[in-house]
Amino acid sequence: MNRLLIIFLLQLITGGLAFSQGVYFKLFPGYSFSISEQKMPDYLTHWVRVPTGTGFTYQNANLIDPEFSVASGVNLGAAAGYEVNDLLAVELRFSGFANTRKQFEAAGKDLMNGETEWDFRSLSVMPAIVFGKTVNKTSLNIYAFSGIGAADLRVTTITDNDRRRFEFDRAPLFSWGFGLEFCYALSGKLSLFAEAGITSSYYYKPDRAHLVSSTLIPAEDFMTYQKEFVYRDEITNISTDPYGMTDPNSPDTRLRETLRSNSLAAGIGIKITPWK
């Protein structure tokens, strides 16, 4: 019995060592460049105070930009992978993103100084498959991935001296992409690599947003429909007051829109194979 146990343990250790030799880790910062634009989603439209020759008037400001994208930004990625054989590897990638192009001019009429600032951040987990061939110290690989994550969005609207900041509830995000990777081995355990590819993120559809600050009017002084937004696939049963106007005690209800993000991503990094 003891002999069988010893044989089993030896086989387990041998198999574990053989498996561990194919395990590797990556760390790769990079940058994403937007390759497509969309009309800015109609997430926010609200009343602002506009000066006139005799005082002030209130105007419904629509701050939508027809050429808009949050896809340009900084990426920080990490991965754990396993080399199945000389041609195939599998990876589990982790990616964090923050957009860098944040300011967009407003398209609202008579709002010469109007603009919006978009702060979009996401974290994703993406299984990937890698095909490649190694010759001497260099290898050229093709990779493809898809995964899910979560995104946070903050939008600031600016019209003259009226600056309001809105926060959106965290929402799920689906991403997929593909690309090329060039790798050069400095030693048996350490390599440098560069990669470039196409990344698309879809299905970011927020459910709710709320006003968190305003420079002109304290946030607590806004009526409910001016500081809360709810997004639905279909709008039915809107609450109204006795005069047929939107009930000020109910949120502003809007159709749900997708925030798309299509980019060309490039980065450099290190690959460590600690047990090779």
VENLINLIN-V515546 format. One record per residue. N is the residue number from 0. RES is the residue in three letters. PHI is phi in degrees with one decimal (999 if undefined). Layout:
n=N res=RES phi=PHI
n=N res=RES phi=PHI
This chain:
n=0 res=MET phi=999
n=1 res=ASN phi=-63.8
n=2 res=ARG phi=-66.9
n=3 res=LEU phi=-64.6
n=4 res=LEU phi=-64.3
n=5 res=ILE phi=-65.4
n=6 res=ILE phi=-62.4
n=7 res=PHE phi=-62.3
n=8 res=LEU phi=-65.4
n=9 res=LEU phi=-63.7
n=10 res=GLN phi=-65.8
n=11 res=LEU phi=-64.6
n=12 res=ILE phi=-65.9
n=13 res=THR phi=-62.7
n=14 res=GLY phi=-64.9
n=15 res=GLY phi=-64.5
n=16 res=LEU phi=-65.5
n=17 res=ALA phi=-64.4
n=18 res=PHE phi=-66.6
n=19 res=SER phi=-64.1
n=20 res=GLN phi=-66.8
n=21 res=GLY phi=-94.0
n=22 res=VAL phi=-83.3
n=23 res=TYR phi=-143.7
n=24 res=PHE phi=-133.3
n=25 res=LYS phi=-129.0
n=26 res=LEU phi=-137.9
n=27 res=PHE phi=-148.6
n=28 res=PRO phi=-77.0
n=29 res=GLY phi=-164.5
n=30 res=TYR phi=-139.7
n=31 res=SER phi=-110.9
n=32 res=PHE phi=-112.5
n=33 res=SER phi=-63.2
n=34 res=ILE phi=-118.9
n=35 res=SER phi=-153.7
n=36 res=GLU phi=-126.5
n=37 res=GLN phi=-140.1
n=38 res=LYS phi=-69.4
n=39 res=MET phi=-54.1
n=40 res=PRO phi=-57.4
n=41 res=ASP phi=-83.3
n=42 res=TYR phi=-79.6
n=43 res=LEU phi=-136.3
n=44 res=THR phi=-141.3
n=45 res=HIS phi=-148.8
n=46 res=TRP phi=-82.9
n=47 res=VAL phi=-127.5
n=48 res=ARG phi=-91.7
n=49 res=VAL phi=-115.4
n=50 res=PRO phi=-69.7
n=51 res=THR phi=-125.0
n=52 res=GLY phi=-67.3
n=53 res=THR phi=-114.9
n=54 res=GLY phi=151.6
n=55 res=PHE phi=-134.6
n=56 res=THR phi=-136.5
n=57 res=TYR phi=-103.4
n=58 res=GLN phi=-130.3
n=59 res=ASN phi=-78.6
n=60 res=ALA phi=-94.7
n=61 res=ASN phi=-107.1
n=62 res=LEU phi=-98.3
n=63 res=ILE phi=-92.4
n=64 res=ASP phi=-103.7
n=65 res=PRO phi=-71.4
n=66 res=GLU phi=-121.7
n=67 res=PHE phi=-142.8
n=68 res=SER phi=-163.2
n=69 res=VAL phi=-112.1
n=70 res=ALA phi=-82.6
n=71 res=SER phi=-82.8
n=72 res=GLY phi=175.5
n=73 res=VAL phi=-95.4
n=74 res=ASN phi=-114.0
n=75 res=LEU phi=-131.6
n=76 res=GLY phi=-120.0
n=77 res=ALA phi=-145.1
n=78 res=ALA phi=-151.9
n=79 res=ALA phi=-118.4
n=80 res=GLY phi=-136.1
n=81 res=TYR phi=-142.1
n=82 res=GLU phi=-84.0
n=83 res=VAL phi=-69.4
n=84 res=ASN phi=-155.5
n=85 res=ASP phi=-69.8
n=86 res=LEU phi=-114.2
n=87 res=LEU phi=-132.7
n=88 res=ALA phi=-141.6
n=89 res=VAL phi=-122.4
n=90 res=GLU phi=-136.8
n=91 res=LEU phi=-119.2
n=92 res=ARG phi=-99.7
n=93 res=PHE phi=-124.2
n=94 res=SER phi=-137.3
n=95 res=GLY phi=-118.4
n=96 res=PHE phi=-135.1
n=97 res=ALA phi=-142.1
n=98 res=ASN phi=-72.1
n=99 res=THR phi=-110.4
n=100 res=ARG phi=-87.3
n=101 res=LYS phi=-110.4
n=102 res=GLN phi=-100.5
n=103 res=PHE phi=-136.2
n=104 res=GLU phi=-67.1
n=105 res=ALA phi=-78.6
n=106 res=ALA phi=-105.2
n=107 res=GLY phi=-68.3
n=108 res=LYS phi=-67.4
n=109 res=ASP phi=65.8
n=110 res=LEU phi=-113.1
n=111 res=MET phi=-64.8
n=112 res=ASN phi=-103.2
n=113 res=GLY phi=-79.2
n=114 res=GLU phi=-160.4
n=115 res=THR phi=-127.4
n=116 res=GLU phi=-119.0
n=117 res=TRP phi=-112.5
n=118 res=ASP phi=-115.8
n=119 res=PHE phi=-115.7
n=120 res=ARG phi=-134.7
n=121 res=SER phi=-147.0
n=122 res=LEU phi=-128.0
n=123 res=SER phi=-136.6
n=124 res=VAL phi=-119.6
n=125 res=MET phi=-137.8
n=126 res=PRO phi=-62.6
n=127 res=ALA phi=-138.6
n=128 res=ILE phi=-122.3
n=129 res=VAL phi=-127.8
n=130 res=PHE phi=-113.1
n=131 res=GLY phi=-169.6
n=132 res=LYS phi=-138.8
n=133 res=THR phi=-105.8
n=134 res=VAL phi=-126.8
n=135 res=ASN phi=56.9
n=136 res=LYS phi=-101.9
n=137 res=THR phi=-115.0
n=138 res=SER phi=-144.9
n=139 res=LEU phi=-122.1
n=140 res=ASN phi=-123.7
n=141 res=ILE phi=-115.3
n=142 res=TYR phi=-128.2
n=143 res=ALA phi=-144.2
n=144 res=PHE phi=-147.8
n=145 res=SER phi=-153.5
n=146 res=GLY phi=-172.9
n=147 res=ILE phi=-126.3
n=148 res=GLY phi=-167.0
n=149 res=ALA phi=-138.7
n=150 res=ALA phi=-131.3
n=151 res=ASP phi=-117.5
n=152 res=LEU phi=-136.2
n=153 res=ARG phi=-127.8
n=154 res=VAL phi=-126.0
n=155 res=THR phi=-113.7
n=156 res=THR phi=-105.3
n=157 res=ILE phi=-131.0
n=158 res=THR phi=-136.8
n=159 res=ASP phi=55.0
n=160 res=ASN phi=-99.5
n=161 res=ASP phi=-100.9
n=162 res=ARG phi=-122.2
n=163 res=ARG phi=-123.6
n=164 res=ARG phi=-116.2
n=165 res=PHE phi=-118.3
n=166 res=GLU phi=-114.8
n=167 res=PHE phi=-101.1
n=168 res=ASP phi=-62.8
n=169 res=ARG phi=-60.3
n=170 res=ALA phi=-134.5
n=171 res=PRO phi=-70.4
n=172 res=LEU phi=-139.5
n=173 res=PHE phi=-114.3
n=174 res=SER phi=-132.1
n=175 res=TRP phi=-151.0
n=176 res=GLY phi=-179.4
n=177 res=PHE phi=-156.9
n=178 res=GLY phi=178.0
n=179 res=LEU phi=-116.3
n=180 res=GLU phi=-135.5
n=181 res=PHE phi=-111.8
n=182 res=CYS phi=-126.9
n=183 res=TYR phi=-128.3
n=184 res=ALA phi=-85.7
n=185 res=LEU phi=-81.0
n=186 res=SER phi=-155.5
n=187 res=GLY phi=-67.0
n=188 res=LYS phi=-112.5
n=189 res=LEU phi=-127.8
n=190 res=SER phi=-136.2
n=191 res=LEU phi=-109.3
n=192 res=PHE phi=-146.4
n=193 res=ALA phi=-131.5
n=194 res=GLU phi=-140.2
n=195 res=ALA phi=-149.4
n=196 res=GLY phi=-170.1
n=197 res=ILE phi=-100.5
n=198 res=THR phi=-125.5
n=199 res=SER phi=-125.3
n=200 res=SER phi=-121.3
n=201 res=TYR phi=-128.7
n=202 res=TYR phi=68.7
n=203 res=TYR phi=-81.8
n=204 res=LYS phi=-130.8
n=205 res=PRO phi=-66.6
n=206 res=ASP phi=-97.9
n=207 res=ARG phi=-157.2
n=208 res=ALA phi=-139.2
n=209 res=HIS phi=-146.8
n=210 res=LEU phi=-75.0
n=211 res=VAL phi=-113.6
n=212 res=SER phi=-160.1
n=213 res=SER phi=-150.9
n=214 res=THR phi=-82.9
n=215 res=LEU phi=-93.5
n=216 res=ILE phi=-128.5
n=217 res=PRO phi=-54.5
n=218 res=ALA phi=-57.5
n=219 res=GLU phi=-71.2
n=220 res=ASP phi=-87.7
n=221 res=PHE phi=-76.1
n=222 res=MET phi=-72.3
n=223 res=THR phi=-54.3
n=224 res=TYR phi=-70.5
n=225 res=GLN phi=-91.5
n=226 res=LYS phi=-124.9
n=227 res=GLU phi=-128.7
n=228 res=PHE phi=-126.3
n=229 res=VAL phi=-121.4
n=230 res=TYR phi=-114.2
n=231 res=ARG phi=-130.9
n=232 res=ASP phi=-69.4
n=233 res=GLU phi=-145.5
n=234 res=ILE phi=-99.3
n=235 res=THR phi=-141.0
n=236 res=ASN phi=55.8
n=237 res=ILE phi=-73.6
n=238 res=SER phi=-72.8
n=239 res=THR phi=-130.1
n=240 res=ASP phi=-87.8
n=241 res=PRO phi=-59.5
n=242 res=TYR phi=-97.6
n=243 res=GLY phi=83.8
n=244 res=MET phi=-88.9
n=245 res=THR phi=-58.6
n=246 res=ASP phi=-63.9
n=247 res=PRO phi=-65.6
n=248 res=ASN phi=-95.3
n=249 res=SER phi=-117.1
n=250 res=PRO phi=-65.5
n=251 res=ASP phi=-74.7
n=252 res=THR phi=-97.3
n=253 res=ARG phi=-135.6
n=254 res=LEU phi=-70.9
n=255 res=ARG phi=-70.4
n=256 res=GLU phi=-126.4
n=257 res=THR phi=-89.9
n=258 res=LEU phi=-95.2
n=259 res=ARG phi=-92.7
n=260 res=SER phi=-147.9
n=261 res=ASN phi=-116.8
n=262 res=SER phi=-148.2
n=263 res=LEU phi=-99.9
n=264 res=ALA phi=-107.4
n=265 res=ALA phi=-139.6
n=266 res=GLY phi=-166.6
n=267 res=ILE phi=-127.8
n=268 res=GLY phi=-166.7
n=269 res=ILE phi=-119.6
n=270 res=LYS phi=-124.6
n=271 res=ILE phi=-117.6
n=272 res=THR phi=-115.7
n=273 res=PRO phi=-67.4
n=274 res=TRP phi=-112.2
n=275 res=LYS phi=-77.7
